[in-house]
Amino acid sequence: MRNKVINLNDINNDYLFFEYYKENEHQSYNPKKSMLKFIKKAAEITLTEKQKMYFNEFFVNGKSVNQIAAETNRHKSTVSREIKRVKQKLRTYSQLYF
């Protein structure tokens, strides 16, 4: 089968590049998406099980320190301290990566 030669002109130029970028959309760089992906992976690898629970409740589910403390039967200062440790750990790893 022969390859078909397509000459670029003003009419088909935009269409061809649109199709290319649509097909390769996952390859385009998005800093916010990249940072979120990194944070999730870093949390999965570096945090303890308890810290992962605090991370998910505080950052993902948007619960307050008081709500988490009430649900886990811990003092709010303990929860706050653990969340501070999570932030510090992720900040340290993100500085190495970014």
TIMI-35123 format. One record per atom (N, C-alpha, C, O): residue number from 1; residue in three letters; x negated, z, y. Coordinates in steps of 0.02 Angstrom, whole numbers. Each point is the difference from the previous one (the first is absolute). Layout:
! residues N
{i NUM	aa ALA	X X	Z Z	Y Y}
...
END
This chain:
! residues 98
{i 1	aa MET	X -42	Z 0	Y -59}
{i 1	aa MET	X 42	Z 0	Y 59}
{i 1	aa MET	X -44	Z 0	Y 62}
{i 1	aa MET	X -48	Z 39	Y 4}
{i 2	aa ARG	X 62	Z -81	Y 42}
{i 2	aa ARG	X -39	Z -5	Y 61}
{i 2	aa ARG	X 21	Z 52	Y 51}
{i 2	aa ARG	X 59	Z 19	Y 4}
{i 3	aa ASN	X -107	Z 5	Y 33}
{i 3	aa ASN	X 15	Z 45	Y 56}
{i 3	aa ASN	X 27	Z -40	Y 58}
{i 3	aa ASN	X -22	Z -55	Y 14}
{i 4	aa LYS	X 70	Z 84	Y 18}
{i 4	aa LYS	X 30	Z -34	Y 57}
{i 4	aa LYS	X -35	Z 23	Y 63}
{i 4	aa LYS	X -9	Z 60	Y 11}
{i 5	aa VAL	X -11	Z -106	Y 30}
{i 5	aa VAL	X -34	Z 16	Y 63}
{i 5	aa VAL	X 54	Z 7	Y 54}
{i 5	aa VAL	X 41	Z -45	Y 10}
{i 6	aa ILE	X -44	Z 102	Y 24}
{i 6	aa ILE	X 47	Z 11	Y 55}
{i 6	aa ILE	X -40	Z 5	Y 64}
{i 6	aa ILE	X -43	Z 43	Y 7}
{i 7	aa ASN	X 56	Z -87	Y 39}
{i 7	aa ASN	X -34	Z 2	Y 64}
{i 7	aa ASN	X 37	Z 48	Y 46}
{i 7	aa ASN	X 61	Z -2	Y 5}
{i 8	aa LEU	X -99	Z 44	Y 28}
{i 8	aa LEU	X 30	Z 48	Y 47}
{i 8	aa LEU	X 17	Z -36	Y 65}
{i 8	aa LEU	X -40	Z -38	Y 28}
{i 9	aa ASN	X 100	Z 51	Y -5}
{i 9	aa ASN	X 20	Z -24	Y 65}
{i 9	aa ASN	X 42	Z 54	Y 34}
{i 9	aa ASN	X 11	Z 53	Y -29}
{i 10	aa ASP	X 13	Z -66	Y 88}
{i 10	aa ASP	X 38	Z 51	Y 36}
{i 10	aa ASP	X 65	Z 19	Y -35}
{i 10	aa ASP	X 25	Z 55	Y 9}
{i 11	aa ILE	X 2	Z -99	Y -48}
{i 11	aa ILE	X 64	Z 13	Y -33}
{i 11	aa ILE	X -9	Z 45	Y -60}
{i 11	aa ILE	X 38	Z 48	Y -8}
{i 12	aa ASN	X -86	Z -61	Y -36}
{i 12	aa ASN	X -6	Z 39	Y -61}
{i 12	aa ASN	X -51	Z 57	Y 5}
{i 12	aa ASN	X -3	Z 41	Y -46}
{i 13	aa ASN	X -36	Z -37	Y 98}
{i 13	aa ASN	X -51	Z 51	Y 7}
{i 13	aa ASN	X 29	Z 71	Y -2}
{i 13	aa ASN	X -23	Z 42	Y -40}
{i 14	aa ASP	X 72	Z -28	Y 81}
{i 14	aa ASP	X 31	Z 67	Y 2}
{i 14	aa ASP	X 32	Z 17	Y -67}
{i 14	aa ASP	X -5	Z 57	Y -23}
{i 15	aa TYR	X 39	Z -104	Y -7}
{i 15	aa TYR	X 33	Z 13	Y -63}
{i 15	aa TYR	X -49	Z 18	Y -55}
{i 15	aa TYR	X 11	Z 47	Y -38}
{i 16	aa LEU	X -66	Z -85	Y 33}
{i 16	aa LEU	X -50	Z 13	Y -52}
{i 16	aa LEU	X -32	Z 69	Y 8}
{i 16	aa LEU	X -9	Z 36	Y -49}
{i 17	aa PHE	X -9	Z -18	Y 110}
{i 17	aa PHE	X -30	Z 65	Y 10}
{i 17	aa PHE	X 50	Z 57	Y -9}
{i 17	aa PHE	X -19	Z 54	Y -24}
{i 18	aa PHE	X 81	Z -66	Y 42}
{i 18	aa PHE	X 51	Z 51	Y -12}
{i 18	aa PHE	X 8	Z 12	Y -74}
{i 18	aa PHE	X 4	Z 58	Y -22}
{i 19	aa GLU	X -2	Z -111	Y -18}
{i 19	aa GLU	X 6	Z 8	Y -72}
{i 19	aa GLU	X -61	Z 37	Y -29}
{i 19	aa GLU	X 8	Z 41	Y -44}
{i 20	aa TYR	X -67	Z -57	Y 69}
{i 20	aa TYR	X -60	Z 33	Y -24}
{i 20	aa TYR	X 2	Z 76	Y 15}
{i 20	aa TYR	X -12	Z 40	Y -44}
{i 21	aa TYR	X 29	Z -22	Y 105}
{i 21	aa TYR	X 1	Z 71	Y 19}
{i 21	aa TYR	X 57	Z 37	Y -34}
{i 21	aa TYR	X -6	Z 60	Y -15}
{i 22	aa LYS	X 60	Z -94	Y 2}
{i 22	aa LYS	X 56	Z 32	Y -35}
{i 22	aa LYS	X -20	Z 15	Y -72}
{i 22	aa LYS	X 16	Z 53	Y -26}
{i 23	aa GLU	X -51	Z -99	Y -6}
{i 23	aa GLU	X -22	Z 10	Y -69}
{i 23	aa GLU	X -55	Z 53	Y -5}
{i 23	aa GLU	X -4	Z 37	Y -49}
{i 24	aa ASN	X -39	Z -33	Y 100}
{i 24	aa ASN	X -57	Z 46	Y -1}
{i 24	aa ASN	X 10	Z 59	Y 47}
{i 24	aa ASN	X -48	Z 27	Y 27}
{i 25	aa GLU	X 109	Z -7	Y -18}
{i 25	aa GLU	X 17	Z 53	Y 47}
{i 25	aa GLU	X -34	Z 66	Y -20}
{i 25	aa GLU	X -20	Z 38	Y 44}
{i 26	aa HIS	X 14	Z -25	Y -108}
{i 26	aa HIS	X -30	Z 62	Y -23}
{i 26	aa HIS	X -74	Z 4	Y 17}
{i 26	aa HIS	X -29	Z 55	Y -1}
{i 27	aa GLN	X -2	Z -111	Y 17}
{i 27	aa GLN	X -71	Z 0	Y 15}
{i 27	aa GLN	X -15	Z 12	Y 74}
{i 27	aa GLN	X -58	Z 13	Y 17}
{i 28	aa SER	X 108	Z -16	Y 25}
{i 28	aa SER	X -13	Z 11	Y 71}
{i 28	aa SER	X -13	Z 74	Y 12}
{i 28	aa SER	X 28	Z 43	Y -34}
{i 29	aa TYR	X -71	Z -28	Y 81}
{i 29	aa TYR	X -21	Z 68	Y 13}
{i 29	aa TYR	X 49	Z 35	Y 46}
{i 29	aa TYR	X 15	Z -25	Y 54}
{i 30	aa ASN	X 9	Z 82	Y -75}
{i 30	aa ASN	X 44	Z 41	Y 39}
{i 30	aa ASN	X -30	Z 70	Y 1}
{i 30	aa ASN	X 2	Z 35	Y -50}
{i 31	aa PRO	X -30	Z -13	Y 108}
{i 31	aa PRO	X -35	Z 64	Y 1}
{i 31	aa PRO	X 44	Z 60	Y -18}
{i 31	aa PRO	X -23	Z 46	Y -34}
{i 32	aa LYS	X 85	Z -46	Y 56}
{i 32	aa LYS	X 44	Z 56	Y -15}
{i 32	aa LYS	X 15	Z 4	Y -74}
{i 32	aa LYS	X -2	Z 54	Y -30}
{i 33	aa LYS	X 16	Z -112	Y 0}
{i 33	aa LYS	X 13	Z -2	Y -72}
{i 33	aa LYS	X -61	Z 21	Y -40}
{i 33	aa LYS	X 5	Z 35	Y -50}
{i 34	aa SER	X -64	Z -57	Y 73}
{i 34	aa SER	X -62	Z 17	Y -33}
{i 34	aa SER	X -13	Z 75	Y 3}
{i 34	aa SER	X -22	Z 30	Y -49}
{i 35	aa MET	X 34	Z 0	Y 107}
{i 35	aa MET	X -11	Z 72	Y 8}
{i 35	aa MET	X 49	Z 40	Y -43}
{i 35	aa MET	X -20	Z 49	Y -32}
{i 36	aa LEU	X 83	Z -69	Y 30}
{i 36	aa LEU	X 49	Z 35	Y -42}
{i 36	aa LEU	X -18	Z -5	Y -74}
{i 36	aa LEU	X 5	Z 49	Y -37}
{i 37	aa LYS	X -27	Z -107	Y 17}
{i 37	aa LYS	X -21	Z -10	Y -70}
{i 37	aa LYS	X -59	Z 45	Y -15}
{i 37	aa LYS	X -3	Z 31	Y -53}
{i 38	aa PHE	X -45	Z -28	Y 99}
{i 38	aa PHE	X -59	Z 42	Y -10}
{i 38	aa PHE	X 20	Z 74	Y -4}
{i 38	aa PHE	X -24	Z 36	Y -44}
{i 39	aa ILE	X 67	Z -13	Y 89}
{i 39	aa ILE	X 19	Z 70	Y 1}
{i 39	aa ILE	X 36	Z 19	Y -65}
{i 39	aa ILE	X -13	Z 53	Y -28}
{i 40	aa LYS	X 57	Z -95	Y 5}
{i 40	aa LYS	X 35	Z 15	Y -63}
{i 40	aa LYS	X -49	Z 3	Y -58}
{i 40	aa LYS	X 5	Z 45	Y -43}
{i 41	aa LYS	X -53	Z -91	Y 41}
{i 41	aa LYS	X -49	Z 0	Y -54}
{i 41	aa LYS	X -46	Z 60	Y 5}
{i 41	aa LYS	X -16	Z 32	Y -50}
{i 42	aa ALA	X -6	Z -15	Y 111}
{i 42	aa ALA	X -44	Z 57	Y 10}
{i 42	aa ALA	X 36	Z 65	Y -19}
{i 42	aa ALA	X -30	Z 44	Y -30}
{i 43	aa ALA	X 94	Z -39	Y 48}
{i 43	aa ALA	X 39	Z 59	Y -18}
{i 43	aa ALA	X 6	Z 6	Y -76}
{i 43	aa ALA	X -5	Z 55	Y -27}
{i 44	aa GLU	X 16	Z -110	Y -5}
{i 44	aa GLU	X 7	Z -1	Y -73}
{i 44	aa GLU	X -64	Z 22	Y -35}
{i 44	aa GLU	X 3	Z 35	Y -51}
{i 45	aa ILE	X -59	Z -56	Y 78}
{i 45	aa ILE	X -64	Z 14	Y -33}
{i 45	aa ILE	X -29	Z 68	Y 18}
{i 45	aa ILE	X -25	Z 35	Y -44}
{i 46	aa THR	X 28	Z -16	Y 107}
{i 46	aa THR	X -38	Z 58	Y 23}
{i 46	aa THR	X 38	Z 66	Y 3}
{i 46	aa THR	X -30	Z 53	Y -2}
{i 47	aa LEU	X 96	Z -55	Y 7}
{i 47	aa LEU	X 38	Z 61	Y 10}
{i 47	aa LEU	X 17	Z 34	Y -66}
{i 47	aa LEU	X 7	Z -33	Y -52}
{i 48	aa THR	X -1	Z 99	Y 55}
{i 48	aa THR	X 23	Z 38	Y -58}
{i 48	aa THR	X 75	Z -12	Y -7}
{i 48	aa THR	X 32	Z -27	Y 44}
{i 49	aa GLU	X -4	Z 49	Y -100}
{i 49	aa GLU	X 72	Z -10	Y -12}
{i 49	aa GLU	X 41	Z 36	Y 54}
{i 49	aa GLU	X 50	Z -27	Y 24}
{i 50	aa LYS	X -70	Z 87	Y -6}
{i 50	aa LYS	X 36	Z 38	Y 52}
{i 50	aa LYS	X -5	Z -36	Y 67}
{i 50	aa LYS	X 49	Z -5	Y 37}
{i 51	aa GLN	X -108	Z -20	Y -21}
{i 51	aa GLN	X -9	Z -35	Y 63}
{i 51	aa GLN	X 39	Z -66	Y 1}
{i 51	aa GLN	X 27	Z -19	Y 52}
{i 52	aa LYS	X -23	Z -14	Y -109}
{i 52	aa LYS	X 42	Z -61	Y -4}
{i 52	aa LYS	X 73	Z 16	Y 14}
{i 52	aa LYS	X 34	Z -38	Y 35}
{i 53	aa MET	X -11	Z 94	Y -62}
{i 53	aa MET	X 69	Z 20	Y 12}
{i 53	aa MET	X 12	Z 14	Y 74}
{i 53	aa MET	X 50	Z -22	Y 28}
{i 54	aa TYR	X -96	Z 58	Y 4}
{i 54	aa TYR	X 6	Z 14	Y 72}
{i 54	aa TYR	X -4	Z -65	Y 40}
{i 54	aa TYR	X 37	Z -9	Y 48}
{i 55	aa PHE	X -82	Z -36	Y -67}
{i 55	aa PHE	X -7	Z -64	Y 34}
{i 55	aa PHE	X 65	Z -39	Y -3}
{i 55	aa PHE	X 24	Z -25	Y 51}
{i 56	aa ASN	X 5	Z 20	Y -111}
{i 56	aa ASN	X 62	Z -38	Y -8}
{i 56	aa ASN	X 58	Z 31	Y 39}
{i 56	aa ASN	X 38	Z -35	Y 33}
{i 57	aa GLU	X -32	Z 101	Y -38}
{i 57	aa GLU	X 55	Z 33	Y 35}
{i 57	aa GLU	X -6	Z -5	Y 76}
{i 57	aa GLU	X 49	Z -13	Y 35}
{i 58	aa PHE	X -110	Z 23	Y -10}
{i 58	aa PHE	X -9	Z 1	Y 72}
{i 58	aa PHE	X -3	Z -70	Y 31}
{i 58	aa PHE	X 36	Z -14	Y 48}
{i 59	aa PHE	X -78	Z -30	Y -76}
{i 59	aa PHE	X -10	Z -65	Y 30}
{i 59	aa PHE	X 49	Z -53	Y -23}
{i 59	aa PHE	X 23	Z -40	Y 40}
{i 60	aa VAL	X -8	Z 39	Y -104}
{i 60	aa VAL	X 44	Z -52	Y -27}
{i 60	aa VAL	X 74	Z 17	Y 11}
{i 60	aa VAL	X 38	Z -41	Y 25}
{i 61	aa ASN	X -19	Z 103	Y -43}
{i 61	aa ASN	X 70	Z 20	Y 6}
{i 61	aa ASN	X 17	Z 28	Y 68}
{i 61	aa ASN	X 59	Z 8	Y 16}
{i 62	aa GLY	X -109	Z 8	Y 25}
{i 62	aa GLY	X 13	Z 22	Y 69}
{i 62	aa GLY	X 27	Z 71	Y 6}
{i 62	aa GLY	X 34	Z 16	Y 48}
{i 63	aa LYS	X -48	Z 26	Y -96}
{i 63	aa LYS	X 24	Z 69	Y 2}
{i 63	aa LYS	X -46	Z 41	Y 44}
{i 63	aa LYS	X -59	Z -15	Y 7}
{i 64	aa SER	X 87	Z 68	Y 22}
{i 64	aa SER	X -40	Z 45	Y 42}
{i 64	aa SER	X -37	Z 51	Y -44}
{i 64	aa SER	X 15	Z 7	Y -59}
{i 65	aa VAL	X -63	Z 27	Y 90}
{i 65	aa VAL	X -38	Z 52	Y -35}
{i 65	aa VAL	X 48	Z 55	Y -24}
{i 65	aa VAL	X -7	Z 25	Y -56}
{i 66	aa ASN	X 54	Z -7	Y 98}
{i 66	aa ASN	X 48	Z 53	Y -19}
{i 66	aa ASN	X 43	Z -21	Y -60}
{i 66	aa ASN	X 13	Z 41	Y -44}
{i 67	aa GLN	X 9	Z -103	Y 42}
{i 67	aa GLN	X 40	Z -24	Y -56}
{i 67	aa GLN	X -41	Z 0	Y -65}
{i 67	aa GLN	X 25	Z 21	Y -52}
{i 68	aa ILE	X -87	Z -44	Y 57}
{i 68	aa ILE	X -42	Z -1	Y -60}
{i 68	aa ILE	X -14	Z 71	Y -24}
{i 68	aa ILE	X 2	Z 13	Y -60}
{i 69	aa ALA	X -15	Z 32	Y 107}
{i 69	aa ALA	X -13	Z 70	Y -18}
{i 69	aa ALA	X 60	Z 31	Y -35}
{i 69	aa ALA	X -8	Z 36	Y -49}
{i 70	aa ALA	X 67	Z -50	Y 74}
{i 70	aa ALA	X 61	Z 28	Y -30}
{i 70	aa ALA	X 10	Z -28	Y -71}
{i 70	aa ALA	X 20	Z 36	Y -45}
{i 71	aa GLU	X -32	Z -101	Y 36}
{i 71	aa GLU	X 11	Z -31	Y -65}
{i 71	aa GLU	X -51	Z 22	Y -52}
{i 71	aa GLU	X 15	Z 3	Y -60}
{i 72	aa THR	X -76	Z 11	Y 81}
{i 72	aa THR	X -54	Z 17	Y -47}
{i 72	aa THR	X -12	Z 76	Y -6}
{i 72	aa THR	X -44	Z 21	Y -37}
{i 73	aa ASN	X 82	Z 18	Y 74}
{i 73	aa ASN	X -8	Z 73	Y 1}
{i 73	aa ASN	X -71	Z 20	Y 20}
{i 73	aa ASN	X -30	Z 46	Y -29}
{i 74	aa ARG	X 4	Z -80	Y 79}
{i 74	aa ARG	X -66	Z 16	Y 27}
{i 74	aa ARG	X 9	Z 20	Y 74}
{i 74	aa ARG	X 51	Z -15	Y 30}
{i 75	aa HIS	X -101	Z 48	Y -3}
{i 75	aa HIS	X 2	Z 18	Y 70}
{i 75	aa HIS	X -15	Z -63	Y 41}
{i 75	aa HIS	X -39	Z -43	Y -22}
{i 76	aa LYS	X 69	Z 37	Y 81}
{i 76	aa LYS	X -9	Z -61	Y 39}
{i 76	aa LYS	X -73	Z -9	Y 22}
{i 76	aa LYS	X -21	Z -57	Y 10}
{i 77	aa SER	X -16	Z 111	Y -2}
{i 77	aa SER	X -71	Z -7	Y 19}
{i 77	aa SER	X -40	Z -31	Y -58}
{i 77	aa SER	X -47	Z -38	Y 12}
{i 78	aa THR	X 66	Z 54	Y -73}
{i 78	aa THR	X -33	Z -29	Y -59}
{i 78	aa THR	X 13	Z -75	Y -2}
{i 78	aa THR	X -46	Z -40	Y -12}
{i 79	aa VAL	X 108	Z 21	Y 22}
{i 79	aa VAL	X 19	Z -71	Y -1}
{i 79	aa VAL	X -36	Z -37	Y 57}
{i 79	aa VAL	X -27	Z -54	Y -10}
{i 80	aa SER	X 27	Z 84	Y 69}
{i 80	aa SER	X -33	Z -30	Y 57}
{i 80	aa SER	X -74	Z -10	Y -12}
{i 80	aa SER	X -29	Z -52	Y 17}
{i 81	aa ARG	X -3	Z 102	Y -47}
{i 81	aa ARG	X -72	Z -3	Y -15}
{i 81	aa ARG	X -14	Z -56	Y -50}
{i 81	aa ARG	X -49	Z -37	Y 7}
{i 82	aa GLU	X 91	Z 31	Y -58}
{i 82	aa GLU	X -10	Z -53	Y -50}
{i 82	aa GLU	X 9	Z -69	Y 30}
{i 82	aa GLU	X -38	Z -46	Y -16}
{i 83	aa ILE	X 87	Z 38	Y 60}
{i 83	aa ILE	X 11	Z -64	Y 33}
{i 83	aa ILE	X -60	Z -17	Y 45}
{i 83	aa ILE	X -21	Z -58	Y 5}
{i 84	aa LYS	X -7	Z 109	Y 27}
{i 84	aa LYS	X -59	Z -10	Y 42}
{i 84	aa LYS	X -59	Z -24	Y -44}
{i 84	aa LYS	X -38	Z -43	Y 21}
{i 85	aa ARG	X 32	Z 72	Y -80}
{i 85	aa ARG	X -54	Z -21	Y -46}
{i 85	aa ARG	X 10	Z -73	Y -23}
{i 85	aa ARG	X -48	Z -38	Y -6}
{i 86	aa VAL	X 111	Z 21	Y -7}
{i 86	aa VAL	X 15	Z -69	Y -20}
{i 86	aa VAL	X -20	Z -48	Y 55}
{i 86	aa VAL	X -32	Z -51	Y -13}
{i 87	aa LYS	X 51	Z 67	Y 75}
{i 87	aa LYS	X -17	Z -43	Y 57}
{i 87	aa LYS	X -76	Z -7	Y 7}
{i 87	aa LYS	X -25	Z -55	Y 10}
{i 88	aa GLN	X -10	Z 110	Y -16}
{i 88	aa GLN	X -73	Z -1	Y 7}
{i 88	aa GLN	X -32	Z -42	Y -55}
{i 88	aa GLN	X -46	Z -39	Y 13}
{i 89	aa LYS	X 69	Z 47	Y -74}
{i 89	aa LYS	X -28	Z -37	Y -56}
{i 89	aa LYS	X 12	Z -75	Y 9}
{i 89	aa LYS	X -46	Z -40	Y -11}
{i 90	aa LEU	X 107	Z 21	Y 29}
{i 90	aa LEU	X 15	Z -71	Y 10}
{i 90	aa LEU	X -37	Z -28	Y 60}
{i 90	aa LEU	X -20	Z -58	Y -1}
{i 91	aa ARG	X 12	Z 98	Y 54}
{i 91	aa ARG	X -36	Z -22	Y 59}
{i 91	aa ARG	X -73	Z -14	Y -18}
{i 91	aa ARG	X -29	Z -50	Y 21}
{i 92	aa THR	X -1	Z 94	Y -61}
{i 92	aa THR	X -69	Z -9	Y -20}
{i 92	aa THR	X -9	Z -65	Y -40}
{i 92	aa THR	X -47	Z -38	Y 13}
{i 93	aa TYR	X 91	Z 26	Y -60}
{i 93	aa TYR	X -6	Z -61	Y -40}
{i 93	aa TYR	X 17	Z -63	Y 40}
{i 93	aa TYR	X -30	Z -52	Y -11}
{i 94	aa SER	X 76	Z 58	Y 58}
{i 94	aa SER	X 16	Z -60	Y 40}
{i 94	aa SER	X -57	Z -18	Y 47}
{i 94	aa SER	X -9	Z -59	Y 14}
{i 95	aa GLN	X -29	Z 108	Y 9}
{i 95	aa GLN	X -58	Z -16	Y 43}
{i 95	aa GLN	X -53	Z -37	Y -40}
{i 95	aa GLN	X -36	Z -41	Y 29}
{i 96	aa LEU	X 30	Z 55	Y -92}
{i 96	aa LEU	X -48	Z -36	Y -42}
{i 96	aa LEU	X 22	Z -72	Y -12}
{i 96	aa LEU	X -42	Z -45	Y -6}
{i 97	aa TYR	X 107	Z 35	Y 3}
{i 97	aa TYR	X 26	Z -67	Y -17}
{i 97	aa TYR	X 8	Z -44	Y 61}
{i 97	aa TYR	X -16	Z -60	Y -2}
{i 98	aa PHE	X 41	Z 89	Y 57}
{i 98	aa PHE	X 15	Z -42	Y 59}
{i 98	aa PHE	X -52	Z 7	Y 52}
{i 98	aa PHE	X 6	Z -32	Y 53}
END
